[in-house]
Amino acid sequence: MPGTASDSSPAPPGLRIDLWLHRARFVKTRALAIQAVSDGKIRLARNGQTRRISKAAQLVQIGDLLSISMTENVMTLIVLELPPRRGPAIEAGKTWKPATAHGSSENP
């Protein structure tokens, strides 16, 4: 049947990195998000592999570790939610949490 996969499970939900950056309020516009990705300012860690994101269409998923270098500092964070819209700052703040040096924000 066209459009269906017979032997594979559905891919985990994801959101384009440019949309996520915009909706999580890291940038004011999607154009700025696309530029940040093009400039190599975003790195993605998933399943123990880290790589620089080079395309704005790259999907991010809940649990991904992102490193963002938009200013002089590098921010490392964990994706908690895939926001359906660009909402208020309080909503956007719930979509991620800072990561510690060990990749988790929880203290032992």
Secondary structure, DSSP 8 states (H G I E B T S, - for coil): -TT--SSS------EEHHHHHHHTTSSSSHHHHHHHHHTT-EEEEETTEEEE---TT-EE-TT-EEEE-SSSS-EEEEE----SS---HHHHHTTEEE--TTS-SS--
